[in-house]
Amino acid sequence: MENIITETLMPIHLSKIETLNIVKPKINNNIAIVFDNFLRDEITFNLIESIFHYAPGVKLYIADQSVYHPNTTLLYNKLIENGHEIIYCGFDCGISVARNKAIEQVKEDYIFLCDCDNLFTENTNLTILKNILDSNPQIGFLSLYEKENNEINHYEINFNRCHDKLTYIPIENDSGCRLKKFFFCDYTMNVGLTKKDVFSTVKYDENMKLAEHLDFFLSLKYNTPWKVACATTVYIDNRAIELNNSIYSKFRGRNKIYWKLYCKKWNLIQINDYILESEKFVKPDIKKETNIQPNTIIESNLPPIKNIILWINKHGIPFYLVNKTCLNFINHKPLDLTKFNISTNNHSNKTLIEDYAKNINLDIDVVVENKNTKTMEVDDMKINVPMPVVKYLKDLYGPDWEKL
């Protein structure tokens, strides 16, 4: 399959690279961020942008197993010039090889592992994770909560092994352990802060280009003294991605090959209800609890702008009006817009809003900013207006401006 893809499937727009604010690593920083890219350059760029926004000063180690688009090469050269590391791993080497190669280059004592479809937010606090690791020397891998569509996906489970059968035991959402700052588990997201010392005792199995996730946590549990835990006050976002490309699907659809390796390596025949040697075998599922459906239209007969504001309100996504949109609302024409201009608080919510807007054919421009705002209610919609605009309205109309 090595020669069937000759270019990246998701190139980065040059204009984005030109405006990216690259933050150099701080000299006294002791945390590295490691992730890989396989043909998803634009998704990787979004992660990089969110890191520089919410975790500035942390050094990046990017393991790339793609073909190299000229724009991506330009981005990588800029990152290298500013002190970050790019590890060129060879096309389709697999995530295990990519992660191992990047980890070998890391000089820092702590490594934050994530995937290119993650997004940092204001709640992705690496300092909290580091403090937990420092206070609990038995923890080697500390995960965190993942939000997708503004809801938490819970992956945390314990293992029960009986001879050649492995069973997942999910940690219930109402479990008392979730009220603590962190809790122990056997398996969680393949995303979190770990001590570099961990990788002197365990590595990702390079025979597994995919399906490496479970193997890594089995290795931690049964082959090392390290404990796994999950922090309950730190979050990272995940962007659901669908690549409708038949060639790429061949790469992503090889799970069955690698899951069969568990038979020999771990002497397993069955994981949950799935027989590993079966031709019908699929990856054992861990139930996600995602309730928001971004493509669900609230009222198809509503004007698109009212529709999206009600949708944003329903899911508690912070936003406020900017530019011409704000002027339209001031002039009491809130739904007579040719383009909807708003701001939200992080890149994940920006993506959610943009995806929903596409679904209802609304022309929209969303930026990521935070400003002091005042909430107004217009036609049963809650609208957040920046305080400079509120001051302008008060000066123009007096104290009764909200009644106009």
C-alpha positions as CSV (number, residue, x, y, z in Angstrom):
1,M,0.0,0.0,0.0
2,E,3.0,2.3,0.2
3,N,2.5,4.0,-3.2
4,I,-1.2,4.4,-3.4
5,I,-1.3,7.9,-1.8
6,T,0.8,10.6,-3.3
7,E,-0.5,13.7,-1.5
8,T,-2.0,14.6,1.8
9,L,-5.8,14.4,2.1
10,M,-6.3,17.5,4.2
11,P,-3.8,20.2,3.2
12,I,-3.3,23.4,5.3
13,H,-4.2,26.7,3.7
14,L,-1.1,28.9,3.3
15,S,-2.9,31.9,4.8
16,K,-3.3,30.0,8.1
17,I,0.4,29.2,8.3
18,E,1.3,32.9,7.6
19,T,-0.9,34.1,10.5
20,L,0.1,31.4,13.0
21,N,1.6,32.8,16.2
22,I,4.4,30.3,16.9
23,V,5.5,30.3,20.5
24,K,9.0,29.2,21.3
25,P,9.6,26.7,24.1
26,K,10.4,28.2,27.4
27,I,13.9,27.4,28.6
28,N,12.8,26.2,32.1
29,N,9.8,24.2,30.8
30,N,10.0,20.5,31.6
31,I,7.0,19.2,29.6
32,A,7.0,18.0,26.0
33,I,3.9,17.5,23.8
34,V,4.1,14.5,21.5
35,F,1.6,13.6,18.7
36,D,1.7,12.1,15.2
37,N,0.3,13.1,11.9
38,F,-0.9,10.7,9.1
39,L,-2.2,12.6,6.1
40,R,-4.4,14.9,8.2
41,D,-2.3,18.1,7.9
42,E,-5.1,20.6,8.5
43,I,-6.4,18.7,11.6
44,T,-2.8,18.7,12.9
45,F,-2.5,22.4,12.3
46,N,-5.7,23.1,14.4
47,L,-4.1,21.2,17.3
48,I,-0.9,23.1,17.0
49,E,-2.7,26.4,16.9
50,S,-4.7,25.5,20.1
51,I,-1.5,24.4,21.9
52,F,0.1,27.8,21.2
53,H,-3.0,29.5,22.5
54,Y,-3.7,27.5,25.7
55,A,-0.3,26.0,26.5
56,P,2.3,28.5,25.3
57,G,6.0,27.7,26.0
58,V,5.6,23.9,25.8
59,K,7.9,22.2,23.3
60,L,6.3,20.2,20.4
61,Y,7.6,16.8,19.1
62,I,5.6,16.0,15.9
63,A,6.1,12.5,14.5
64,D,5.0,12.6,10.8
65,Q,4.3,9.5,8.8
66,S,2.7,11.3,5.8
67,V,3.7,12.4,2.4
68,Y,4.8,16.0,2.6
69,H,2.7,18.8,1.1
70,P,4.7,22.0,0.4
71,N,2.6,24.0,2.9
72,T,3.1,21.4,5.6
73,T,6.9,21.5,4.9
74,L,6.8,25.3,5.3
75,L,5.0,25.0,8.6
76,Y,7.4,22.4,9.9
77,N,10.4,24.5,8.9
78,K,9.0,27.4,10.8
79,L,8.4,25.2,13.9
80,I,12.0,23.9,13.7
81,E,13.4,27.4,13.4
82,N,11.5,28.3,16.6
83,G,12.8,25.4,18.6
84,H,10.3,22.6,18.1
85,E,11.1,19.1,16.8
86,I,9.7,17.4,13.7
87,I,10.5,13.7,13.4
88,Y,10.1,12.3,9.8
89,C,9.2,8.7,10.4
90,G,8.5,7.3,6.9
91,F,5.2,6.8,5.1
92,D,2.7,4.7,7.0
93,C,5.2,3.5,9.6
94,G,2.3,3.2,12.1
95,I,1.4,5.1,15.2
96,S,3.5,2.9,17.5
97,V,6.7,3.5,15.5
98,A,5.9,7.3,15.2
99,R,5.3,7.7,18.9
100,N,8.3,5.7,19.9
101,K,10.6,7.7,17.6
102,A,9.3,11.0,19.0
103,I,9.5,9.9,22.6
104,E,13.2,8.9,22.0
105,Q,13.9,12.5,21.0
106,V,12.3,14.0,24.1
107,K,14.7,15.7,26.6
108,E,12.0,16.8,29.0
109,D,11.0,14.8,32.1
110,Y,7.2,14.8,31.3
111,I,5.5,13.9,28.1
112,F,1.9,14.9,27.2
113,L,0.7,12.4,24.6
114,C,-2.3,13.3,22.4
115,D,-3.7,12.7,18.9
116,C,-3.9,15.2,16.1
117,D,-7.7,15.4,16.3
118,N,-7.5,16.7,19.8
119,L,-7.8,20.4,20.6
120,F,-6.5,22.2,23.7
121,T,-8.9,24.5,25.6
122,E,-8.8,26.7,28.6
123,N,-9.4,23.6,30.7
124,T,-6.4,21.7,29.3
125,N,-4.2,22.5,32.3
126,L,-0.9,20.6,32.1
127,T,0.2,22.1,35.5
128,I,-2.6,20.3,37.3
129,L,-1.6,17.0,35.7
130,K,2.0,17.5,36.6
131,N,1.2,18.4,40.2
132,I,-0.8,15.1,40.5
133,L,2.1,13.1,39.1
134,D,4.6,14.8,41.4
135,S,2.5,14.1,44.4
136,N,1.8,10.4,43.5
137,P,5.0,8.8,42.4
138,Q,3.3,5.4,41.6
139,I,1.3,7.0,38.8
140,G,3.1,6.7,35.4
141,F,0.3,7.7,33.1
142,L,-2.3,10.3,34.0
143,S,-5.2,10.7,31.5
144,L,-7.9,13.4,31.6
145,Y,-11.5,13.8,30.4
146,E,-12.2,14.2,26.7
147,K,-15.1,16.4,25.4
148,E,-16.7,15.8,22.0
149,N,-19.6,18.0,20.9
150,N,-19.4,19.6,24.4
151,E,-20.1,16.3,26.1
152,I,-17.6,14.1,28.0
153,N,-16.7,10.7,26.5
154,H,-15.8,8.3,29.3
155,Y,-13.3,5.6,28.3
156,E,-12.1,4.7,31.8
157,I,-12.4,0.9,32.5
158,N,-10.8,-1.8,34.6
159,F,-9.8,-5.2,33.3
160,N,-10.9,-8.6,34.4
161,R,-8.9,-11.5,32.9
162,C,-10.0,-15.1,33.2
163,H,-7.6,-17.4,31.4
164,D,-7.9,-16.5,27.7
165,K,-10.8,-14.1,28.0
166,L,-10.4,-10.3,28.8
167,T,-13.5,-8.4,29.9
168,Y,-13.9,-4.6,30.2
169,I,-15.5,-3.3,33.4
170,P,-16.5,0.3,32.8
171,I,-16.2,2.7,35.7
172,E,-19.7,4.1,36.2
173,N,-20.3,7.8,35.8
174,D,-22.0,8.0,39.2
175,S,-19.1,6.3,40.8
176,G,-17.8,8.1,43.9
177,C,-14.3,8.1,42.5
178,R,-15.3,10.7,39.9
179,L,-15.8,13.2,42.8
180,K,-12.1,13.0,43.6
181,K,-9.3,15.0,41.9
182,F,-8.2,11.8,40.2
183,F,-8.9,8.0,40.4
184,F,-7.1,4.9,39.4
185,C,-8.1,2.6,36.5
186,D,-6.5,0.1,34.1
187,Y,-7.4,1.7,30.8
188,T,-8.3,5.1,29.6
189,M,-7.7,7.4,26.7
190,N,-4.4,7.2,24.9
191,V,-4.0,10.8,25.8
192,G,-2.5,12.2,29.0
193,L,0.6,13.2,30.9
194,T,3.3,10.6,31.5
195,K,6.8,10.5,33.0
196,K,9.5,9.9,30.5
197,D,10.9,7.3,32.9
198,V,7.9,5.1,32.1
199,F,9.3,4.5,28.6
200,S,12.4,2.8,30.0
201,T,10.1,0.0,31.0
202,V,7.4,-0.1,28.3
203,K,7.1,1.1,24.7
204,Y,4.4,1.0,22.0
205,D,4.5,-2.3,20.2
206,E,5.8,-1.5,16.7
207,N,4.2,-4.6,15.2
208,M,0.9,-2.7,15.7
209,K,0.3,0.1,13.2
210,L,-3.2,0.3,14.7
211,A,-4.9,-1.2,17.7
212,E,-1.9,-0.3,19.9
213,H,-4.0,1.4,22.5
214,L,-5.1,-1.6,24.6
215,D,-1.7,-3.3,24.3
216,F,0.0,-0.3,25.8
217,F,-2.3,-0.3,28.9
218,L,-2.1,-4.1,29.3
219,S,1.7,-3.7,29.2
220,L,1.6,-1.0,31.9
221,K,-0.6,-3.2,34.2
222,Y,1.0,-6.5,33.8
223,N,4.7,-5.7,32.9
224,T,5.5,-2.6,35.0
225,P,5.0,-1.2,38.5
226,W,3.4,1.9,37.1
227,K,-0.2,2.8,37.9
228,V,-2.7,4.5,35.5
229,A,-5.1,7.2,36.6
230,C,-7.5,9.8,35.3
231,A,-7.8,13.4,36.4
232,T,-11.4,14.7,36.8
233,T,-10.8,18.5,36.5
234,V,-8.8,18.7,33.3
235,Y,-10.3,18.4,29.8
236,I,-9.2,18.1,26.2
237,D,-11.5,18.4,23.2
238,N,-11.8,15.9,20.4
239,R,-13.0,16.7,16.9
240,A,-15.0,13.9,15.2
241,I,-13.5,13.5,11.7
242,E,-15.0,11.7,8.7
243,L,-12.7,11.3,5.7
244,N,-14.8,10.1,2.8
245,N,-11.8,8.8,0.9
246,S,-11.8,5.1,-0.2
247,I,-8.0,4.9,-0.3
248,Y,-7.6,6.4,3.2
249,S,-10.3,4.0,4.5
250,K,-8.0,1.1,3.5
251,F,-5.4,2.4,5.9
252,R,-7.9,3.0,8.7
253,G,-9.7,-0.3,8.1
254,R,-6.9,-2.6,9.0
255,N,-7.8,-3.0,12.7
256,K,-8.7,-6.7,12.3
257,I,-5.1,-7.5,11.3
258,Y,-3.6,-6.0,14.4
259,W,-6.3,-7.1,16.9
260,K,-5.4,-10.7,16.0
261,L,-1.9,-10.1,17.4
262,Y,-3.5,-10.1,20.9
263,C,-4.1,-13.9,20.5
264,K,-0.4,-14.7,20.4
265,K,1.1,-11.9,22.4
266,W,-1.4,-12.0,25.3
267,N,-2.7,-15.5,24.9
268,L,-6.2,-14.2,24.4
269,I,-9.0,-15.8,22.4
270,Q,-11.8,-13.4,23.4
271,I,-12.1,-9.7,24.4
272,N,-15.6,-9.0,25.7
273,D,-18.0,-10.8,23.3
274,Y,-15.6,-10.7,20.4
275,I,-13.6,-13.7,19.2
276,L,-10.2,-12.4,18.1
277,E,-9.7,-15.0,15.3
278,S,-13.2,-14.5,13.8
279,E,-13.4,-13.0,10.4
280,K,-16.3,-10.9,11.8
281,F,-14.2,-9.5,14.6
282,V,-14.5,-5.7,15.1
283,K,-12.8,-3.5,17.7
284,P,-14.3,-4.0,21.2
285,D,-16.4,-0.9,21.9
286,I,-16.4,1.3,24.9
287,K,-19.6,3.2,25.1
288,K,-19.4,6.9,24.6
289,E,-21.8,9.3,26.2
290,T,-22.2,12.0,23.6
291,N,-25.6,13.5,23.5
292,I,-25.2,16.6,21.4
293,Q,-26.0,16.0,17.7
294,P,-24.5,19.0,15.9
295,N,-26.4,18.2,12.7
296,T,-29.8,18.1,14.3
297,I,-31.9,21.1,13.2
298,I,-34.1,22.6,16.0
299,E,-36.8,24.1,13.8
300,S,-36.4,23.8,10.0
301,N,-38.9,26.6,9.4
302,L,-36.9,29.2,11.5
303,P,-34.6,31.8,9.9
304,P,-31.1,30.3,9.9
305,I,-29.7,32.8,12.3
306,K,-32.4,32.3,14.9
307,N,-32.0,28.6,14.4
308,I,-28.3,28.6,15.2
309,I,-28.6,31.0,18.1
310,L,-31.2,28.7,19.7
311,W,-29.0,25.7,19.0
312,I,-26.0,27.5,20.6
313,N,-28.2,28.4,23.6
314,K,-29.5,24.9,24.0
315,H,-26.0,23.4,24.3
316,G,-24.5,26.2,26.5
317,I,-21.8,27.2,24.0
318,P,-20.4,30.7,24.9
319,F,-20.6,33.2,22.1
320,Y,-21.0,36.9,21.4
321,L,-21.7,39.2,18.5
322,V,-18.9,40.9,16.6
323,N,-18.6,43.3,13.6
324,K,-21.6,44.0,11.3
325,T,-23.7,41.5,13.2
326,C,-23.5,43.6,16.3
327,L,-24.5,46.7,14.4
328,N,-27.5,44.9,12.9
329,F,-28.7,43.9,16.4
330,I,-28.2,47.5,17.5
331,N,-30.4,48.6,14.6
332,H,-33.0,46.1,15.7
333,K,-32.6,43.9,12.6
334,P,-31.3,40.8,14.3
335,L,-32.4,38.3,11.5
336,D,-31.7,40.5,8.5
337,L,-28.1,39.6,8.0
338,T,-26.2,38.5,4.9
339,K,-23.4,37.1,7.2
340,F,-23.4,36.1,10.8
341,N,-20.2,37.2,12.7
342,I,-19.7,35.9,16.2
343,S,-17.0,34.9,18.6
344,T,-16.7,31.9,20.9
345,N,-14.3,30.8,23.6
346,N,-12.3,28.0,22.1
347,H,-11.4,26.2,18.8
348,S,-13.5,23.2,19.5
349,N,-16.7,25.3,19.9
350,K,-15.7,27.2,16.8
351,T,-15.7,24.0,14.9
352,L,-19.0,22.9,16.3
353,I,-20.7,26.1,15.3
354,E,-19.2,26.1,11.9
355,D,-20.3,22.5,11.2
356,Y,-23.8,23.3,12.3
357,A,-23.9,26.4,10.2
358,K,-23.0,24.4,7.1
359,N,-25.9,22.0,7.8
360,I,-28.4,24.9,7.7
361,N,-26.6,26.8,4.9
362,L,-25.8,29.8,7.0
363,D,-22.9,32.1,5.9
364,I,-20.9,32.5,9.1
365,D,-17.6,33.8,10.4
366,V,-16.5,32.5,13.8
367,V,-13.4,33.8,15.7
368,V,-11.9,32.7,19.0
369,E,-11.8,35.6,21.5
370,N,-12.9,36.3,25.0
371,K,-14.5,39.7,26.0
372,N,-16.6,41.0,28.8
373,T,-20.2,40.9,27.7
374,K,-23.8,41.5,28.8
375,T,-26.6,39.1,28.1
376,M,-29.7,40.4,26.3
377,E,-32.8,38.5,25.3
378,V,-34.2,39.1,21.8
379,D,-37.2,37.1,20.6
380,D,-36.5,34.3,23.2
381,M,-32.9,34.2,22.2
382,K,-30.1,34.9,24.6
383,I,-27.5,37.2,22.9
384,N,-24.2,38.2,24.4
385,V,-23.1,41.8,23.5
386,P,-19.6,43.1,24.2
387,M,-19.5,45.8,26.9
388,P,-18.2,48.6,24.7
389,V,-21.4,48.2,22.6
390,V,-23.5,48.1,25.7
391,K,-21.9,51.4,26.8
392,Y,-22.6,52.9,23.4
393,L,-26.2,51.9,23.6
394,K,-26.5,53.4,27.1
395,D,-24.9,56.6,26.0
396,L,-27.2,56.8,22.9
397,Y,-30.6,55.7,24.4
398,G,-30.2,56.2,28.1
399,P,-30.9,53.8,30.9
400,D,-34.0,52.3,29.2
401,W,-32.0,51.1,26.1
402,E,-32.8,47.4,26.7
403,K,-36.6,48.1,26.3
404,L,-36.2,49.6,22.8
